[in-house]
Amino acid sequence: MKKFTTLFLVVCFCAICSCAEKNVSGAFFITNTLKTTLMPVIAIEQPLLYKQKLTVAYDGNENTVTAVLNISSDNITVIAFTDFGRIFAITYQNSGIRYELSPFAPSAEKFMPMYIINDIQLIYYPLSAIEKYLPAGITVEEKTVNGNKFRFFYQDSDNFSTVRYNTDLSINFTNTQRNYSYTIEEI
């Protein structure tokens, strides 16, 4: 029995640590009907480095991970992990995305690396950069309500994503077309 337990733990450890590196670039669907490419990595004044508690809700499930996000003038990198190990690591440079997913990563159809990078850009990029690079047919509106800043993204007049910057410095991101949301808290 002890040999079986040891073997089981070794197999689980290998599965958690085994992340195959892949590369991806090209167009993706920003909405259900409109394809686009990612905005370029922009020259930002001050690099951003955050350690975050990320609560992701999708298809009736909710999971919390710890994430490290780095946005610099050269790339965007996000690494997510739980107490059991790394879930994914994604690096975006203008040449494309390099990523690693563990076998325990969320559904690849919902959380494709391009979606994650696009969401990060919609949340953290300055409004002027977003407006410059959004594809035709997509608009963004930014306004403040009760001290909270919002960004609303529309295809024609249909809202497909919303970012809410809360007064407690947490951020809520919702994609209504793909039925998922994030709550981001700095830790």
C-alpha positions as CSV (number, residue, x, y, z in Angstrom):
1,M,0.0,0.0,0.0
2,K,2.9,2.4,0.8
3,K,4.4,1.8,-2.7
4,F,1.1,2.6,-4.3
5,T,0.7,5.8,-2.3
6,T,4.2,6.9,-3.1
7,L,3.7,6.1,-6.8
8,F,0.3,8.0,-6.8
9,L,1.9,11.1,-5.3
10,V,4.8,11.0,-7.8
11,V,2.3,10.8,-10.7
12,C,0.2,13.6,-9.3
13,F,3.3,15.8,-8.8
14,C,4.4,15.1,-12.4
15,A,0.9,15.9,-13.7
16,I,0.8,19.2,-11.8
17,C,4.2,20.3,-12.9
18,S,4.0,19.1,-16.5
19,C,3.1,22.1,-18.7
20,A,3.7,21.7,-22.4
21,E,4.8,25.0,-23.9
22,K,2.9,26.2,-27.0
23,N,2.8,29.2,-29.2
24,V,-0.1,31.0,-30.8
25,S,-0.7,34.1,-32.9
26,G,-3.3,35.4,-35.4
27,A,-6.9,36.4,-35.3
28,F,-9.5,35.4,-32.6
29,F,-13.1,36.3,-32.0
30,I,-13.4,39.3,-29.7
31,T,-17.2,38.8,-29.8
32,N,-19.2,35.9,-31.1
33,T,-19.2,37.4,-34.6
34,L,-16.2,39.7,-35.0
35,K,-12.6,38.5,-35.4
36,T,-9.6,40.7,-34.5
37,T,-6.0,40.5,-33.5
38,L,-4.5,41.5,-30.1
39,M,-3.5,45.1,-29.6
40,P,0.2,45.5,-29.7
41,V,2.3,45.7,-26.5
42,I,2.4,49.4,-25.9
43,A,5.1,51.6,-24.5
44,I,3.9,52.3,-21.0
45,E,5.3,54.9,-18.7
46,Q,5.7,52.7,-15.6
47,P,5.9,48.9,-15.8
48,L,3.1,47.2,-13.7
49,L,3.8,44.3,-11.4
50,Y,0.9,42.9,-9.4
51,K,0.4,39.9,-7.2
52,Q,-3.4,39.2,-7.3
53,K,-6.1,37.1,-6.0
54,L,-8.1,36.2,-9.0
55,T,-11.6,34.7,-8.6
56,V,-13.0,33.3,-11.9
57,A,-16.6,32.4,-12.4
58,Y,-17.7,30.5,-15.5
59,D,-20.6,28.1,-16.3
60,G,-21.8,28.0,-12.7
61,N,-18.3,27.3,-11.3
62,E,-16.1,29.5,-9.3
63,N,-12.3,29.1,-8.7
64,T,-9.7,31.2,-7.0
65,V,-6.1,31.4,-8.0
66,T,-3.1,33.5,-7.2
67,A,-1.7,35.4,-10.2
68,V,1.4,37.4,-10.9
69,L,0.9,40.0,-13.6
70,N,3.7,41.9,-15.3
71,I,3.0,44.5,-17.9
72,S,6.1,46.2,-19.4
73,S,6.9,47.9,-22.7
74,D,8.2,44.6,-24.0
75,N,5.6,42.0,-23.0
76,I,2.6,41.0,-20.9
77,T,3.2,38.0,-18.6
78,V,0.7,36.4,-16.3
79,I,1.3,33.3,-14.2
80,A,-1.5,31.7,-12.2
81,F,-1.1,29.1,-9.5
82,T,-2.9,27.4,-6.7
83,D,-1.6,25.7,-3.6
84,F,-1.0,22.6,-5.8
85,G,1.2,24.3,-8.4
86,R,1.1,26.4,-11.5
87,I,-2.1,26.4,-13.6
88,F,-0.8,28.4,-16.5
89,A,1.9,30.8,-17.7
90,I,1.3,33.2,-20.6
91,T,3.7,35.7,-22.2
92,Y,2.6,38.0,-25.0
93,Q,5.0,39.9,-27.2
94,N,4.1,41.5,-30.5
95,S,5.4,38.4,-32.3
96,G,2.7,36.2,-30.5
97,I,1.8,34.3,-27.4
98,R,3.9,31.7,-25.7
99,Y,2.0,29.7,-23.1
100,E,2.0,26.7,-20.8
101,L,-1.1,25.1,-19.4
102,S,-1.3,22.4,-16.7
103,P,-3.7,19.5,-17.1
104,F,-5.7,21.3,-14.4
105,A,-6.2,24.6,-16.3
106,P,-9.8,25.8,-16.9
107,S,-11.6,24.9,-20.1
108,A,-9.5,25.8,-23.1
109,E,-12.6,26.9,-25.0
110,K,-13.4,29.6,-22.4
111,F,-10.0,30.7,-21.4
112,M,-7.9,30.7,-24.4
113,P,-4.6,32.6,-23.9
114,M,-5.7,35.2,-26.5
115,Y,-8.8,35.9,-24.4
116,I,-6.8,36.3,-21.3
117,I,-4.3,38.8,-22.9
118,N,-7.2,40.7,-24.5
119,D,-9.0,41.0,-21.2
120,I,-5.8,42.2,-19.5
121,Q,-5.4,44.9,-22.2
122,L,-9.0,46.0,-21.9
123,I,-8.6,46.3,-18.1
124,Y,-5.1,47.9,-17.8
125,Y,-4.4,49.7,-21.0
126,P,-5.0,53.5,-21.1
127,L,-8.4,54.3,-22.8
128,S,-6.6,56.2,-25.6
129,A,-4.6,53.1,-26.6
130,I,-7.8,50.9,-26.5
131,E,-9.7,53.4,-28.7
132,K,-6.8,53.5,-31.1
133,Y,-6.6,49.7,-31.6
134,L,-10.2,48.5,-31.3
135,P,-11.5,47.0,-34.6
136,A,-14.3,48.7,-36.6
137,G,-17.7,48.0,-35.0
138,I,-16.4,47.9,-31.4
139,T,-16.7,51.0,-29.2
140,V,-15.8,51.7,-25.6
141,E,-17.4,54.1,-23.2
142,E,-15.8,55.1,-19.9
143,K,-17.8,56.7,-17.1
144,T,-17.9,57.0,-13.3
145,V,-20.9,56.0,-11.2
146,N,-21.0,56.4,-7.4
147,G,-17.2,56.7,-7.3
148,N,-16.6,53.5,-9.3
149,K,-15.1,53.8,-12.8
150,F,-16.6,51.7,-15.6
151,R,-15.5,50.7,-19.1
152,F,-18.3,49.3,-21.3
153,F,-17.4,47.6,-24.6
154,Y,-20.0,47.4,-27.3
155,Q,-20.4,45.7,-30.7
156,D,-22.8,48.0,-32.4
157,S,-25.1,48.8,-29.4
158,D,-24.7,45.4,-27.6
159,N,-22.6,45.4,-24.5
160,F,-20.3,42.4,-24.5
161,S,-17.7,43.2,-21.8
162,T,-17.7,45.5,-18.7
163,V,-14.8,46.5,-16.5
164,R,-15.6,48.0,-13.0
165,Y,-12.8,49.6,-11.1
166,N,-14.1,49.6,-7.5
167,T,-13.3,52.2,-4.8
168,D,-11.7,49.4,-2.8
169,L,-9.2,49.0,-5.7
170,S,-10.6,45.6,-6.7
171,I,-11.6,45.1,-10.3
172,N,-14.6,43.2,-11.8
173,F,-14.4,42.1,-15.4
174,T,-17.5,40.5,-17.1
175,N,-17.7,39.0,-20.6
176,T,-21.4,38.4,-21.1
177,Q,-21.1,36.7,-24.5
178,R,-18.8,34.0,-23.1
179,N,-20.5,33.9,-19.7
180,Y,-17.4,34.4,-17.5
181,S,-16.2,37.0,-15.0
182,Y,-13.1,37.8,-12.9
183,T,-12.8,39.6,-9.6
184,I,-9.2,40.9,-9.2
185,E,-7.8,41.9,-5.8
186,E,-4.3,43.0,-5.1
187,I,-2.5,41.0,-2.4
